[in-house]
Amino acid sequence: MISKTLIVAVGALLIAYFYGRHIKHDEISDASSEAEELVAAAWEERIIVPVKRFKKVAVGLNANVDLIVRGTELLQSLGVTPGEKKDHRTVGSIADMQEAFTHYFSKGAAAERPFTDGPLYKNTVVKAAATLKSSEWFIGGNAALISQKITSIFPDTQVQLVGPVGPKLKELLNKTIYVPKASSHEQDEVHLIMEYKRGEKWGAFTAPVANRFITSYDIANGQATMMDTFFASFDEFKPDLVVLSGLNQLEGQGEEFWSKKVFTLGVALKKLPDSIPVHLELASMAEERFLKQILDEVLPSVSSVGFNEQELGFVSHTGGGPHPEIWLRQPQSQQDKDDDDEQLVPSVSSLGLNEQEISFASKVGDGPHKEYFDEHESGKQPEIHKISDMVLWILQTYGYSKSRPESKLTRVHFHSLTYHIVGVVPNAWGNTASAVAAGTRAAGQQACDTEDLDSVNADLRIPLEFKLTSSSDEKSFDPSEPSSVWKREGYKFAFSPVLVCKNPLKTVGLGDAISATGLLYSEYNADFRSKS
């Protein structure tokens, strides 16, 4: 028989245990509520404006106006009811639009897919969207948004924008942005941004995070018609930084067309002197061979590249699921998968990639952590050490080194919803810790539309214990020292968390703001080869 003394003792232990857990939980909650303020204060104190700044920035190639609406409201106005979720490389009907929107809505992932029926898009979809109470007009196109952000960060920086700039876009742009005459168009290209909020419902699905689905019927941007004008403008403008975006829109034109354009771009980039760094900002893509050609023919000719989270998910998917012989979006022949594996010599100094893009790069280049796509599909954020390993792999595979002295690639910028990592060749890029912190700060500020981030309007969503590399020990996150810097195999890395906006007001252009900020806070050394 159990004694009364034992019962009392066990009871006391249980009370102490649960009381202790309650107190500990409260302490953790209090500490968590202060973490955002500590991170914001640390950024304010430690982010340093670079001594050597870029003065003249040439930006191209995509520019348009965005018509922003609530996605579910637009579908309802078109008489569409919730249905099947299914990804499409291109959107040919309103039914396709509903399926693709629902596919990404259910994951909380951003995506962009071209509309192939011009009259249906312009006369039905856009007209319906323009009449909605929620509709708003904004600057669109990565190049236009990057140009606008640069002028807001450093107003004395001269920015030239080359892309199809129509009258509405010209009206919305900062007046200090120079648009060459050859870049002015009579009509605007209109892109439809179907936004949704975290927790919003569409049929049986609930959006896990706020995001957007983008579609458009855009010939000028879709065919990169301003590419020749862009490169021809350098002789007169004489930029000290080139930012290139919008390649993803070529994908809807068919393989024969985009293959020629990507080849032409690669040739033009190779002709640029090493003294002018080129940053490539990628975006959502669906065609494996398209990205493979970019990696082979364009990546070797740029200095920097940027990836975001949704794009990395696609990269991981195509490069590392449980059935690597099957590409879920389109069956691939073995010949397609065994494209020329000749050793390439990259010709860029820096490379910017998001999660989907870096995963796709890992797939087509046989890099590490191909299993990440499955994690992304399930809604999880990428593990920090895996992304760190993948950034290292890209630098080692495509980047400048003593074994690849002709390569220009010296910088990779990964940006996700919850954190950023930048990897660089140390002699080529400086002020990296400030640059990655400035980029993460810009993400929260723009999403919340405020300069002041705190625990009321933003969340710190990274794990409080994590590894920076697969071979390192776990470290505890210190919000008063939010950025981490480390060296690995001759490369320098910088990490910073994002204060994720709880109720974002605008999701379009966040990646562009991040990349522009990170670049403008970076210092580039064109003589890095001589110091290696």
C-alpha positions in Angstrom: 0.0 0.0 0.0 1.3 3.4 -1.0 2.1 5.6 2.1 0.6 9.0 2.6 4.1 10.5 2.8 5.0 9.2 -0.7 1.7 10.6 -2.1 2.4 14.0 -0.5 6.0 14.0 -1.8 5.0 13.1 -5.4 2.2 15.7 -5.3 4.7 18.4 -4.2 7.0 17.4 -7.0 4.3 17.6 -9.6 3.1 21.0 -8.4 6.7 22.3 -8.4 7.2 20.9 -11.9 4.1 22.4 -13.5 4.6 25.7 -11.6 8.2 25.8 -12.8 7.1 25.1 -16.4 4.5 27.9 -16.1 7.1 30.4 -14.8 9.6 29.4 -17.5 7.0 29.7 -20.2 6.1 33.3 -19.1 9.8 34.2 -19.0 10.3 32.9 -22.5 7.2 34.8 -23.7 8.5 38.0 -22.1 11.9 37.5 -23.6 10.4 36.8 -27.0 8.4 40.0 -26.9 11.5 41.9 -26.3 13.6 40.2 -29.0 12.2 42.2 -31.9 13.1 45.5 -30.2 16.6 44.3 -29.5 17.1 43.2 -33.1 15.8 46.6 -34.4 18.0 48.5 -32.0 21.1 46.4 -33.0 20.5 47.1 -36.7 20.2 50.8 -36.0 23.5 50.8 -34.2 25.5 48.5 -36.4 24.4 49.1 -40.0 27.0 51.2 -41.6 26.7 53.1 -44.9 29.6 52.0 -47.2 32.5 54.4 -47.7 32.9 53.4 -51.3 29.4 53.7 -52.9 28.0 53.1 -56.3 27.3 56.4 -58.1 25.7 55.3 -61.4 23.4 52.3 -61.6 22.0 50.9 -64.9 18.9 48.8 -64.3 16.9 46.7 -66.8 15.0 44.9 -68.3 11.4 44.6 -67.1 9.1 47.5 -66.3 5.3 47.7 -66.1 2.4 48.9 -64.0 0.9 46.6 -61.4 -2.8 46.4 -60.9 -3.1 45.0 -57.3 -6.3 43.3 -56.1 -7.5 40.8 -53.6 -7.1 37.5 -55.5 -10.2 35.8 -54.0 -12.3 38.9 -54.7 -11.3 39.0 -58.3 -12.1 35.3 -58.8 -15.5 35.8 -57.3 -16.2 38.8 -59.5 -15.4 36.6 -62.5 -18.0 34.1 -61.3 -15.3 31.5 -60.3 -15.9 29.2 -57.4 -13.1 27.4 -55.4 -11.8 24.4 -57.2 -8.9 22.1 -57.8 -5.3 23.3 -57.1 -2.9 22.7 -59.9 0.2 24.5 -61.1 0.5 25.6 -64.7 3.5 26.9 -66.6 1.3 29.2 -68.5 -2.3 30.4 -67.9 -4.6 30.0 -70.9 -8.0 30.4 -69.3 -9.8 31.7 -66.2 -10.0 28.1 -65.0 -6.2 27.8 -65.3 -5.8 31.0 -63.4 -8.0 29.7 -60.5 -6.1 26.4 -60.4 -2.6 28.0 -60.4 -3.7 30.7 -57.9 -5.1 28.0 -55.5 -2.0 25.9 -55.8 0.3 28.7 -54.5 -2.4 30.2 -52.2 -2.5 26.8 -50.3 1.3 27.0 -49.8 1.5 30.7 -49.1 4.1 30.9 -51.9 4.7 33.6 -54.4 4.6 32.7 -58.1 4.4 34.4 -61.5 2.8 32.7 -64.6 2.2 34.3 -68.1 -1.3 34.6 -69.5 -1.4 33.3 -73.1 -4.8 34.6 -74.3 -4.3 38.4 -74.8 -7.9 39.4 -75.6 -9.3 37.4 -72.6 -6.7 38.9 -70.3 -7.1 42.5 -71.4 -10.8 42.6 -72.1 -12.1 40.4 -69.3 -9.7 39.8 -66.5 -8.0 43.2 -66.3 -11.2 45.1 -66.9 -12.9 43.2 -64.0 -9.9 43.8 -61.8 -9.8 47.5 -62.4 -13.4 47.9 -61.2 -12.9 46.2 -57.8 -12.9 48.4 -54.7 -9.6 46.9 -53.6 -7.8 47.7 -56.9 -4.7 49.9 -56.8 -2.1 50.9 -59.4 1.6 50.7 -58.6 5.0 50.6 -60.2 5.7 47.1 -61.4 8.5 45.1 -62.9 11.7 44.1 -61.0 13.8 46.7 -62.8 11.4 49.6 -62.2 11.0 48.6 -58.5 14.7 48.3 -58.0 15.3 51.7 -59.6 12.7 53.3 -57.4 14.2 51.7 -54.3 17.8 52.8 -55.1 16.7 56.4 -55.4 14.9 56.2 -52.1 17.9 54.7 -50.3 20.6 57.0 -51.8 18.9 60.0 -53.6 22.2 61.2 -55.0 22.8 58.0 -56.9 22.1 58.3 -60.6 19.8 55.6 -61.9 19.0 54.8 -65.5 16.0 52.5 -66.2 15.7 50.7 -69.5 12.5 48.8 -70.1 9.1 49.3 -71.7 8.1 52.5 -69.7 4.6 53.7 -70.6 2.9 57.0 -69.5 1.3 55.6 -66.3 4.6 54.1 -65.2 6.5 57.3 -66.0 4.1 59.2 -63.8 4.6 56.9 -60.9 8.4 56.8 -61.1 10.7 59.0 -59.1 11.4 62.0 -61.3 15.2 61.6 -60.8 15.2 58.2 -62.6 16.5 58.7 -66.2 14.5 56.9 -68.9 16.2 57.0 -72.3 13.9 58.0 -75.2 14.3 54.6 -76.8 12.8 53.1 -73.6 9.6 55.2 -73.7 6.4 53.4 -74.9 3.0 54.7 -75.8 1.1 52.1 -73.7 1.8 50.5 -70.4 2.2 46.8 -69.8 -0.3 45.8 -67.1 0.5 43.0 -64.6 -2.2 41.6 -62.4 -1.2 41.0 -58.7 -3.6 38.8 -56.9 -2.8 39.3 -53.2 -4.0 37.3 -50.2 -3.6 37.6 -46.4 -2.4 35.1 -43.9 -5.4 33.1 -42.7 -7.5 34.0 -45.7 -9.7 31.2 -46.9 -10.5 30.0 -50.5 -12.7 27.0 -50.5 -11.0 24.2 -48.5 -7.7 26.0 -48.3 -6.3 28.6 -45.8 -3.3 30.7 -46.8 -0.4 30.0 -44.3 1.2 33.4 -45.0 0.4 36.5 -46.9 1.7 36.5 -50.5 0.6 37.0 -54.1 0.1 35.3 -57.5 1.1 37.3 -60.5 -0.1 36.9 -64.1 0.2 39.1 -67.3 0.0 39.2 -71.1 3.1 41.2 -71.7 4.9 41.0 -75.1 7.5 43.7 -74.5 8.8 42.3 -71.2 8.0 38.7 -72.2 10.3 38.9 -75.2 12.9 41.2 -73.5 12.6 43.6 -76.5 14.7 46.2 -74.7 17.8 44.0 -74.3 19.8 45.6 -77.1 18.8 49.1 -76.0 19.9 48.3 -72.4 23.5 47.3 -73.4 23.8 50.0 -76.0 23.0 52.6 -73.4 26.2 51.8 -71.3 28.5 53.7 -73.7 26.8 57.0 -72.9 25.6 56.4 -69.3 28.9 54.7 -68.1 27.4 52.8 -65.1 29.5 51.5 -62.2 26.9 48.9 -61.3 24.5 46.9 -63.6 21.4 45.2 -62.2 19.6 42.7 -64.5 16.1 41.3 -63.9 13.1 39.9 -65.7 14.6 36.9 -67.4 11.8 34.7 -66.0 9.3 36.3 -68.4 11.1 34.9 -71.4 9.9 31.4 -70.3 6.4 31.8 -71.7 7.7 32.4 -75.3 8.8 28.9 -76.0 12.2 27.1 -76.0 13.4 28.2 -79.4 12.8 31.9 -78.6 14.2 31.9 -75.0 17.2 29.8 -75.9 18.3 32.4 -78.5 17.7 35.3 -76.1 19.6 33.7 -73.2 22.5 33.0 -75.5 22.5 36.6 -76.8 22.4 37.8 -73.2 25.4 35.7 -72.2 27.4 37.0 -75.1 26.6 40.6 -74.2 27.5 40.1 -70.6 30.9 38.6 -71.4 31.8 41.8 -73.2 31.4 43.9 -70.1 34.7 44.8 -68.3 35.4 43.3 -64.9 35.3 46.8 -63.4 31.5 46.9 -63.7 29.8 44.3 -61.4 26.6 42.8 -62.7 23.9 41.6 -60.3 21.3 39.1 -61.6 18.0 38.9 -59.8 16.1 35.8 -60.6 12.3 35.1 -60.2 9.8 32.3 -60.3 10.3 29.8 -63.1 8.8 26.5 -64.1 11.0 25.1 -67.0 14.1 23.1 -65.9 15.9 23.5 -69.2 15.3 27.3 -69.2 17.0 27.6 -65.8 19.7 25.2 -66.8 20.7 27.4 -69.7 20.7 30.5 -67.5 23.1 28.7 -65.1 25.4 27.6 -67.9 25.4 30.7 -70.1 24.4 33.7 -68.0 25.5 32.9 -64.5 29.1 32.6 -65.6 29.0 36.2 -66.8 27.5 38.0 -63.8 29.1 39.1 -60.5 26.2 38.6 -58.1 22.9 36.7 -58.0 19.8 36.8 -55.8 17.3 34.1 -54.9 14.0 34.2 -52.9 12.2 31.5 -51.0 9.5 30.4 -53.5 12.1 30.1 -56.3 14.3 27.9 -54.2 11.4 25.6 -53.6 11.2 24.9 -57.3 15.0 24.4 -57.5 14.9 21.9 -54.7 11.9 20.1 -56.2 13.5 19.6 -59.6 16.8 18.6 -58.0 16.1 16.5 -54.9 12.8 14.8 -54.2 12.4 11.1 -53.3 12.1 10.3 -57.1 14.9 12.4 -58.7 14.2 10.8 -62.1 10.8 12.4 -62.3 10.2 16.1 -62.6 6.7 16.6 -61.3 5.8 19.6 -63.5 6.9 17.9 -66.7 8.4 14.5 -67.4 12.0 14.8 -68.5 13.9 12.5 -70.8 17.2 11.2 -69.6 18.8 13.2 -72.4 17.3 16.4 -71.0 18.7 15.5 -67.6 22.2 14.8 -69.0 22.8 18.1 -70.7 26.3 19.1 -71.4 28.2 18.8 -68.1 31.4 20.4 -69.4 33.3 22.4 -66.8 32.2 26.0 -67.1 34.1 29.2 -66.2 31.7 31.7 -64.7 32.0 35.3 -65.9 30.1 37.2 -63.1 31.3 38.5 -59.8 28.2 38.1 -57.8 25.1 36.0 -57.9 21.7 36.7 -56.2 19.4 33.7 -55.6 16.3 33.0 -53.6 15.2 29.7 -52.1 13.5 28.4 -55.2 16.3 29.5 -57.5 19.1 28.2 -55.3 17.3 24.8 -55.0 16.9 24.6 -58.7 20.6 25.5 -59.1 21.3 22.7 -56.7 19.3 20.3 -58.8 20.7 21.1 -62.2 24.2 21.4 -60.9 24.1 18.3 -58.6 24.6 20.4 -55.4 23.9 19.6 -51.8 20.6 19.3 -49.8 18.3 18.5 -52.7 15.7 17.3 -50.2 14.8 20.9 -49.4 12.1 21.1 -51.9 9.9 18.7 -50.0 10.4 20.8 -46.9 9.4 24.0 -48.8 6.3 22.2 -50.2 5.2 21.4 -46.6 5.5 25.1 -45.6 8.6 24.8 -43.6 11.3 27.5 -43.8 14.7 26.2 -44.9 17.2 25.1 -42.3 19.9 27.7 -42.0 22.9 25.3 -42.2 21.5 23.7 -45.4 21.2 27.1 -47.2 24.7 28.0 -46.0 26.0 24.8 -47.5 24.2 25.5 -50.8 25.6 29.0 -51.0 29.1 27.6 -50.5 28.5 25.1 -53.2 27.4 27.7 -55.7 30.5 29.8 -54.9 32.8 26.8 -55.2 31.1 25.5 -58.4 30.7 28.7 -60.4 32.6 31.3 -58.4 36.0 32.9 -58.7 38.9 31.0 -57.2 42.6 30.2 -58.0 41.4 27.2 -60.0 38.9 29.3 -61.9 40.6 32.7 -62.2 38.5 33.8 -65.1 35.2 33.6 -63.2 33.5 36.9 -62.1 31.1 35.3 -59.7 32.0 36.5 -56.2 28.7 37.1 -54.4 25.5 35.1 -53.6 22.5 36.6 -51.8 19.9 34.3 -50.5 16.8 35.9 -49.0 13.8 34.1 -47.5 10.8 35.1 -45.5 12.6 34.7 -42.1 16.3 35.3 -42.8 19.1 36.2 -45.3 22.5 34.8 -46.0 25.1 36.4 -48.2 28.3 34.6 -49.2 31.2 36.5 -50.9 34.8 36.2 -52.0 36.2 38.5 -49.2 38.6 40.5 -51.5 35.8 41.3 -53.9 33.0 42.6 -51.6 33.1 44.5 -48.3 30.6 45.8 -45.7 28.8 42.5 -46.0 27.5 42.3 -42.5 25.9 45.7 -42.8 24.6 44.9 -46.3 22.8 41.7 -45.2 21.3 43.4 -42.1 20.2 46.4 -44.2 18.4 44.0 -46.6 16.6 42.2 -43.8 15.6 45.4 -42.2 14.2 46.7 -45.5 12.1 43.6 -45.9 10.1 44.3 -42.7 10.0 48.0 -43.1 8.5 47.8 -46.6 6.1 45.1 -45.8 4.8 47.0 -42.7 5.1 50.4 -44.4 7.0 51.8 -41.4 10.5 52.7 -40.4 9.9 51.4 -36.8 9.8 47.6 -36.4 8.9 46.1 -33.0 7.1 43.2 -31.4 3.7 44.9 -32.1 4.0 44.9 -35.9 6.7 42.2 -36.5 7.8 38.7 -35.5 11.2 37.0 -35.2 10.5 33.6 -36.7 13.9 32.0 -36.8 14.7 29.1 -34.4 16.5 30.3 -31.3 19.0 27.4 -31.6 20.5 26.7 -35.1 23.7 25.6 -36.9 25.4 28.0 -39.4 26.9 25.1 -41.3 26.3 21.3 -41.4 29.6 20.7 -39.7 29.2 23.3 -37.0 27.7 23.1 -33.5 24.4 24.7 -32.7 24.5 28.3 -31.5 22.0 30.3 -29.5 20.5 33.3 -31.1 21.3 36.6 -29.3 18.8 39.3 -30.4 21.2 42.0 -29.3 23.8 40.6 -31.8 21.4 39.4 -34.6 23.9 39.2 -37.4 26.5 36.5 -37.6 29.7 36.5 -39.7 31.9 33.5 -40.4 34.5 32.3 -42.8 34.5 28.9 -44.5 36.9 27.4 -47.0 38.1 30.9 -48.1 34.7 32.5 -48.4 33.0 35.0 -46.0 29.4 34.6 -45.0 26.9 36.9 -43.2 23.5 36.0 -41.7 20.7 38.2 -40.4 17.1 37.4 -39.4 14.1 39.2 -40.8 11.5 40.8 -38.6 8.5 39.4 -40.4 5.6 41.8 -40.7 2.5 40.5 -38.9 0.0 42.2 -41.2 1.9 43.2 -44.4 0.4 46.0 -46.4 2.2 45.2 -49.6 4.0 42.0 -50.7 5.0 43.0 -54.2 8.5 44.3 -54.6 9.9 42.9 -51.3 12.6 40.9 -53.1 13.5 43.9 -55.2 13.8 46.1 -52.2 15.9 43.5 -50.4 18.3 43.1 -53.3 18.6 46.8 -54.1 19.3 47.6 -50.4 21.8 44.8 -50.0 23.7 45.8 -53.2 23.8 49.5 -52.4 25.2 48.8 -48.9 27.9 46.6 -50.4 31.3 47.7 -51.5 32.8 46.2 -54.6 36.5 45.9 -55.3 37.2 45.5 -59.0 40.9 44.6 -58.2 40.0 41.5 -56.2 42.0 39.2 -58.5 45.3 40.9 -57.8 44.7 40.6 -54.0 43.8 36.9 -54.0 
